[in-house]
Amino acid sequence: MVVNRIRGMRMIKEPLAIIILGASGDLAQRKLLPALFSLYAQKLLPENFHVFGFARSEMTDAAFRARATERLMCRYTPEARECATLMEQFLARCHYVGGDYGSSDAFRHLADVLRGEFGTLNVNRLFYLAIPPSVFLDAAHALNTSGLVSHDSHKGWTRVVIEKPFGHDRASSDELVTALGQVFTDEQTYRIDHYLGKEIIQNLLVLRFANCIFEPLWSREFVSDVRITWKEDIGIGGRAGYFDDFGIIRDVMQNHILQMLALTAMGRPDKLDAHHVRDEKVHVLRAIQPLAPEDLVVGQYAAAEQGAGGRPAYRGEPGVPPTSRTPTYAAAVLRVKNDRWRGVPFLVECGKALNGTLAEIRLRFRDEVGNLFHPGTPTLSPNELVIRVQPDEAIFLRINNKVPGLGMKLAPTELNLRYRAAFAGVIPEAYESLLLDVVKGDKSLFIRADELAASWDVFDHVLHDLETHPREPEFYAYGSRGPRSVAHLAERHGIELETGA
């Protein structure tokens, strides 16, 4: 799949302008510019391209390039001299314009800078809105009135990438889709979830549909439960202003977690193209029963226990109100109401300030009927398939094996595929893959409007319930496993949690 992408990119000759709104921010500096440099180092960008940073900060081109240099890495060209040359060439194509996001005049100035580099505005334009959602619409309308947005294919294509959050609930999401649709067509719009760019997530479809041993088992007949986990061992850092408004359900569960669930539970598409894959994702998202309040546990991290480093409670973080009820942890049991998954509980959980950093999908298979190895092994460990996204991308299959020695004693072992051990070379970062897809016009890994609406429908009721009937979150110590009541939620739905999970 990567080879096909690379071959396709090398055929693109048209000039390309990449315009990053929010270019002075963390996302642009830490992810977007390094990803673009990696694509450039691999010769995957057109020969005639320029990057234009735009933000409210006042900055010269030289200052912008100096900041970018701090984050650039030669992952594909480790030789020092070649690396330095490539960086110099890439940075020479990076420019900066300061201005307000709602100012048409500022974007007209940007258009003049763009015209000065290309000699024309009739080039392909990729806009990346790495800005707060509160200024999405102002920026979109200002871009439109400045003449930078084109709907004439003879003047080059226009594509816009939008980062989450896509609204605050279903109603605000629909309003945002409609309002942005007045500037950018649906065909021009790329709603990004960077988790979909991770190699192991892209490999889910390969694992399921290119290996005949898995798909026949991928249903309620053989799977007892599915668990999708996302956790971090750090708190919110300096994101109080954003996080306290949105919380962990909107920040992680409604997007990253639900996208992983959709790829896990979707049916087999007729073709592996953007239309058919996203159709199947929409079908399964619409089949998820809206989450009931009794099937949700929300928590918030308290201060670390004594001797654990003195890390603060969420309410003690700078910028967080001292009585905030915003959840930093959530666990829910979701049900997919279709023939494939009816009766199978999906336990999804996400949280911050926990006992480790982990993102994975875990399918547990039903117990074997009749234990031939009793009484030597009274209970057989369940078979499990684990797709681990982070910290190390891997696939594990847990099976029972005979312990070497006299007698018949069984123990669970793992067949594992660790990506970095199995595949030589550099594994692309998620943003490299996704930015390349935008340039190519491949929307397979981007979120369609009806898919977004179906995602909000799963959580809309419970989010409104939390706001209209606020409840105190269950507190858990910073660095712990999370709220204790999750075990009761799992038990109530017949899910057995491992000790230490």
C-alpha positions in Angstrom: 0.0 0.0 0.0 2.8 2.4 0.8 4.6 1.5 -2.5 1.4 2.4 -4.4 1.2 5.7 -2.7 4.8 6.6 -3.4 4.5 5.6 -7.1 1.4 7.7 -7.4 3.0 10.8 -5.8 6.0 10.8 -8.1 3.6 11.4 -11.0 2.2 14.6 -9.6 3.9 17.6 -11.3 1.5 20.6 -10.6 2.7 23.4 -8.3 1.4 23.1 -4.8 0.8 25.7 -2.1 0.4 24.4 1.4 -1.1 27.0 3.7 -1.1 26.2 7.5 -3.4 28.4 9.6 -2.1 28.3 13.2 1.5 27.9 12.0 3.0 29.2 15.2 1.1 26.6 17.3 2.2 23.2 18.8 0.5 21.0 16.2 2.1 22.8 13.2 5.5 23.0 14.8 5.6 19.5 16.3 3.7 17.5 13.7 2.8 19.2 10.4 6.1 20.8 9.4 8.2 17.7 10.4 5.7 15.5 8.4 6.0 17.8 5.3 9.8 17.8 5.6 9.8 13.9 5.7 7.7 13.9 2.5 10.1 16.3 0.9 13.1 14.2 1.9 11.5 11.2 0.2 10.7 13.2 -2.9 7.0 12.8 -2.4 6.1 16.5 -2.9 5.9 18.2 -6.3 9.1 19.9 -7.3 7.4 23.3 -7.3 5.9 23.6 -3.8 5.9 26.2 -1.0 4.7 26.2 2.6 3.0 29.3 3.8 2.5 29.7 7.6 -0.2 32.0 8.9 -1.0 32.9 12.5 -1.7 35.9 14.7 1.9 36.1 16.0 4.2 38.6 14.4 7.2 36.8 12.9 9.6 37.1 10.1 10.3 34.3 7.6 13.7 33.8 9.3 12.2 33.5 12.7 9.6 31.0 11.4 12.3 28.9 9.8 14.4 29.0 12.9 11.5 27.7 15.0 10.7 25.0 12.5 14.3 23.8 12.4 14.1 22.8 16.1 11.6 20.1 15.3 12.8 18.8 11.9 14.4 15.4 11.9 16.2 13.5 9.0 14.4 10.2 9.6 14.9 9.1 6.0 18.3 10.7 5.4 20.5 10.1 8.5 23.8 11.2 6.8 24.6 14.6 8.3 25.7 16.5 5.2 22.7 15.4 3.1 20.4 16.1 6.0 21.7 19.7 6.4 21.3 20.3 2.6 17.7 19.0 2.6 16.7 21.1 5.6 18.1 24.2 4.0 16.3 23.5 0.7 13.0 22.8 2.5 13.2 25.8 4.8 13.8 28.1 1.8 10.3 27.1 0.7 8.7 28.1 4.0 7.2 31.5 4.4 5.2 33.3 7.1 2.5 35.9 7.1 1.0 37.3 10.3 -2.6 38.5 10.7 -6.0 37.9 12.3 -7.9 34.8 11.2 -11.0 36.8 10.4 -9.2 39.4 8.4 -9.8 39.3 4.6 -7.1 41.9 4.2 -4.5 39.7 5.9 -5.4 36.8 3.6 -5.2 39.1 0.6 -1.6 39.9 1.7 -1.0 36.1 1.9 -2.4 35.8 -1.6 0.1 38.4 -2.8 2.9 36.5 -1.1 1.7 33.3 -2.8 1.5 35.0 -6.2 5.0 36.3 -5.7 6.4 32.8 -5.2 4.5 31.1 -8.0 3.8 34.0 -10.4 0.1 33.1 -10.3 -2.7 32.1 -8.0 -3.7 29.2 -10.3 -1.9 26.5 -8.3 -3.2 23.6 -6.2 -3.9 24.8 -2.7 -4.0 22.8 0.5 -5.3 24.6 3.6 -4.7 23.1 7.0 -6.8 24.7 9.8 -4.6 24.0 12.8 -6.6 26.6 14.8 -9.2 26.6 17.6 -12.7 25.6 16.4 -14.0 29.0 17.7 -12.3 30.7 14.7 -13.0 28.1 12.0 -15.8 30.0 10.4 -14.2 33.4 10.6 -11.1 32.0 8.9 -13.1 30.2 6.3 -15.1 33.2 5.3 -12.0 35.5 5.2 -10.2 33.0 3.0 -13.2 32.9 0.7 -13.5 36.7 0.3 -9.7 37.0 -0.2 -9.9 35.0 -3.4 -7.7 32.2 -2.1 -10.5 29.6 -2.3 -11.2 28.4 -5.8 -14.0 26.1 -7.1 -12.6 26.2 -10.7 -10.6 23.1 -11.5 -8.8 24.9 -14.3 -7.2 27.1 -11.6 -6.0 24.2 -9.5 -7.7 22.2 -6.8 -8.6 23.5 -3.3 -8.6 21.2 -0.3 -9.0 22.0 3.4 -8.0 19.9 6.3 -10.0 20.3 9.6 -8.8 19.1 13.0 -11.1 17.9 15.7 -13.2 18.8 17.7 -15.9 18.9 15.0 -18.4 20.7 17.1 -19.5 20.2 20.8 -22.5 17.9 20.1 -24.6 16.7 17.2 -26.4 20.1 16.7 -23.3 22.2 16.8 -21.5 19.7 14.5 -24.3 19.9 12.0 -24.2 23.7 12.1 -20.4 23.7 11.5 -20.7 21.3 8.6 -23.4 23.5 7.0 -21.5 26.7 7.6 -18.2 25.4 6.3 -20.1 24.0 3.4 -20.9 27.5 2.3 -17.1 28.0 1.6 -15.7 24.5 0.9 -17.6 21.7 -0.8 -17.8 18.3 0.8 -15.4 17.1 -1.9 -12.9 19.7 -0.8 -13.2 19.0 2.9 -10.9 16.5 4.8 -11.8 16.0 8.4 -8.8 14.4 10.0 -8.4 12.0 12.9 -4.7 11.3 13.1 -5.3 7.9 14.6 -6.5 6.7 11.2 -3.0 7.5 9.8 -1.2 5.1 12.1 0.2 2.1 10.3 -1.4 -0.4 12.7 -4.8 1.1 12.3 -4.5 1.0 8.5 -3.4 -2.6 8.9 -6.7 -3.5 10.5 -8.4 -3.9 7.1 -5.5 -6.0 5.9 -5.5 -8.2 9.0 -9.3 -8.8 8.6 -9.7 -9.1 4.8 -6.4 -10.4 3.5 -6.1 -13.3 6.0 -8.7 -16.0 5.7 -8.1 -17.3 9.3 -9.6 -14.2 11.0 -12.7 -12.9 9.2 -14.7 -16.2 9.7 -14.2 -15.8 13.4 -14.9 -12.0 13.5 -18.5 -12.1 14.9 -20.7 -12.8 17.9 -20.5 -16.6 17.2 -16.8 -16.6 18.3 -16.1 -13.3 20.0 -17.3 -12.9 23.6 -16.3 -9.2 24.0 -14.2 -6.4 22.6 -12.2 -4.0 24.6 -10.8 -0.7 23.2 -8.4 1.1 25.5 -6.7 4.5 25.2 -4.8 5.8 28.2 -2.0 8.2 29.0 0.3 8.5 32.1 0.3 12.3 31.9 -2.3 14.9 32.8 -3.7 17.7 30.7 -0.5 19.7 30.6 -1.2 23.3 29.5 -4.5 22.5 27.8 -6.9 23.5 30.6 -8.7 26.1 28.5 -9.6 23.6 25.8 -9.9 20.4 27.9 -12.2 21.8 30.6 -14.7 22.8 27.9 -14.7 19.5 26.1 -13.6 16.7 28.5 -12.3 13.2 27.7 -15.5 11.9 26.0 -15.4 14.6 23.3 -11.6 14.8 23.2 -10.9 11.1 22.7 -13.9 8.7 23.0 -16.2 10.3 20.4 -13.4 10.3 17.8 -10.3 8.1 18.3 -12.1 5.3 20.2 -15.1 5.3 18.0 -13.0 5.2 14.8 -11.1 2.2 16.1 -14.4 0.5 17.0 -15.8 1.3 13.5 -12.9 -0.3 11.7 -13.1 -3.3 14.1 -16.8 -3.9 13.7 -17.6 -2.8 10.1 -18.6 -5.3 7.5 -16.5 -6.2 4.4 -16.6 -3.4 1.8 -17.1 -4.3 -1.8 -14.0 -2.3 -2.7 -11.1 -0.8 -0.7 -11.9 2.8 -1.8 -13.0 5.9 0.1 -16.7 5.5 -0.8 -17.1 1.8 0.1 -15.0 1.8 3.2 -16.7 4.9 4.7 -20.1 3.5 3.8 -19.4 0.4 5.9 -18.2 2.5 8.8 -21.3 4.6 8.7 -23.5 1.4 8.7 -21.9 0.1 11.8 -21.8 3.5 13.6 -25.6 3.9 12.9 -26.0 0.4 14.4 -24.5 1.4 17.8 -27.2 1.9 20.4 -27.0 5.4 21.9 -25.1 5.2 25.2 -27.2 5.0 28.3 -26.1 6.9 31.4 -26.0 3.7 33.5 -23.5 2.2 31.1 -21.0 5.0 31.6 -18.4 5.6 34.3 -16.8 9.1 34.5 -13.7 9.9 36.6 -11.3 12.7 37.3 -7.8 12.4 38.5 -6.9 13.4 42.0 -3.5 14.2 43.4 -0.9 11.4 43.3 -0.7 9.3 46.4 2.1 10.0 48.8 5.5 9.0 47.5 4.3 9.1 43.9 6.0 12.4 42.8 3.5 15.0 44.1 1.6 15.3 40.8 -1.4 17.5 41.1 -5.1 16.8 40.9 -7.0 17.9 37.8 -8.7 20.6 39.9 -5.2 21.8 40.9 -4.0 22.2 37.3 -3.4 25.9 36.2 -6.5 27.2 34.6 -8.9 24.5 35.8 -11.8 25.8 38.0 -11.5 24.3 41.6 -15.0 22.8 41.4 -14.7 21.4 37.8 -16.6 18.2 37.1 -15.1 17.7 33.7 -14.2 14.0 33.3 -10.6 13.1 32.6 -11.6 9.4 32.4 -14.5 7.6 30.8 -15.5 4.0 30.4 -18.6 2.8 28.6 -20.2 -0.4 27.3 -21.5 0.0 23.8 -23.8 -2.4 21.9 -23.8 -2.9 18.1 -27.3 -3.8 17.0 -26.7 -5.9 13.9 -26.5 -9.6 13.1 -22.7 -9.8 13.3 -22.3 -8.3 16.8 -25.7 -8.6 18.6 -25.1 -9.5 22.2 -21.3 -8.7 22.2 -20.3 -5.9 24.6 -17.8 -3.4 23.5 -16.0 -1.9 26.5 -14.4 1.4 25.5 -12.3 3.4 28.0 -10.0 6.4 27.8 -8.3 8.5 30.4 -5.4 10.7 31.5 -3.0 10.5 34.4 -3.3 6.7 34.6 -0.7 4.0 35.3 0.7 3.8 31.7 0.4 4.9 28.1 -1.5 2.4 26.0 -3.8 2.3 23.0 -5.1 -1.1 21.8 -8.0 -3.2 20.5 -8.5 -6.5 22.3 -10.9 -9.2 21.0 -11.6 -12.0 23.4 -12.8 -15.2 21.9 -15.4 -17.5 23.5 -14.3 -20.4 25.7 -13.8 -23.8 24.2 -16.7 -26.1 24.9 -15.4 -28.9 27.1 -11.9 -28.9 28.5 -10.0 -32.0 27.4 -7.1 -31.0 29.6 -8.9 -31.1 33.0 -7.9 -31.8 35.7 -4.2 -31.0 34.9 -5.4 -27.6 33.6 -8.8 -26.9 35.3 -9.4 -23.7 33.4 -8.2 -22.8 29.9 -7.2 -19.1 29.4 -9.3 -17.4 26.7 -7.8 -16.8 23.3 -7.3 -13.1 22.5 -6.3 -11.0 19.6 -4.6 -7.7 20.5 -3.9 -4.9 18.0 -1.7 -2.5 19.9 -1.4 1.1 18.6 0.9 2.5 21.2 3.5 2.7 22.7 4.8 0.0 20.4 2.8 -1.0 17.3 2.2 -4.8 17.4 -0.3 -7.6 16.9 -0.5 -10.4 19.5 -2.5 -13.6 19.5 -2.8 -15.2 22.9 -3.1 -19.0 22.8 -2.6 -21.9 25.1 0.5 -24.0 24.9 2.0 -27.0 26.6 4.6 -26.1 29.2 7.8 -28.1 28.4 8.4 -30.9 30.8 6.9 -34.1 32.0 3.1 -34.2 32.2 0.5 -32.2 30.4 0.5 -28.7 31.9 -0.8 -25.7 29.8 0.0 -22.0 30.0 -1.0 -19.0 27.9 1.6 -17.7 25.5 1.7 -15.0 22.8 2.4 -15.2 19.1 3.5 -11.6 18.4 4.3 -9.4 15.5 6.1 -6.2 16.6 6.2 -3.8 13.7 9.6 -2.4 14.3 11.2 -5.8 14.6 9.3 -7.3 11.6 9.7 -4.5 9.1 13.0 -2.9 8.3 13.1 0.8 7.6 11.3 3.8 9.0 7.6 3.5 9.8 5.8 6.7 8.6 4.3 9.0 11.2 0.5 9.3 11.0 0.6 12.9 9.7 3.0 11.9 6.9 0.6 9.4 5.6 -2.5 11.6 5.9 -0.9 14.7 4.4 0.2 12.6 1.5 -3.4 11.3 1.0 -4.7 14.9 1.0 -2.2 15.9 -1.8 -3.3 12.8 -3.7 -7.0 13.4 -3.1 -7.5 10.0 -1.4 -10.3 10.4 1.3 -10.3 6.8 2.5 -8.9 7.8 5.9 -10.9 11.0 6.4 -14.3 11.4 8.1 -17.4 12.0 6.0 -20.2 14.3 7.2 -22.7 11.5 7.7 -20.0 9.5 9.6 -19.4 12.4 11.9 -23.2 12.8 12.6 -23.5 9.0 13.4 -20.5 9.3 15.8 -22.2 12.2 17.7 -25.5 10.3 17.9 -23.8 7.6 20.0 -22.9 10.1 22.8 -25.3 13.0 22.4 -27.9 11.9 24.9 -25.4 11.1 27.7 -23.4 14.3 27.1 -26.5 16.4 27.5 -27.5 14.3 30.6 -24.1 15.1 32.2 -24.6 18.8 31.5 -28.2 19.0 32.7 -27.8 16.6 35.6 -24.2 17.1 36.7 -22.7 14.3 38.7 -19.5 14.3 40.7 -16.9 12.3 38.8 -15.3 9.3 40.6 -11.9 10.4 41.7 -8.8 8.3 41.1 -5.2 8.9 42.1 -2.8 10.3 39.5 -0.9 7.2 38.3 -3.4 4.6 39.3 -5.5 2.2 37.2 -8.5 4.6 37.2 -12.0 4.5 38.9 -12.7 1.3 40.7 -16.3 1.1 39.6 -15.2 0.2 36.1 -14.8 -3.4 37.3 -18.5 -3.4 38.4 -19.5 -2.0 34.9 -17.5 -4.8 33.2 -18.9 -7.5 35.5 -22.4 -6.4 34.9 -21.9 -6.9 31.2 -20.1 -10.2 31.5 -16.6 -8.9 30.8 -13.8 -10.3 32.8 -11.0 -7.8 33.4 -7.5 -9.0 34.0 -5.8 -8.0 37.2 -3.6 -5.0 36.5 -5.6 -4.1 33.4 
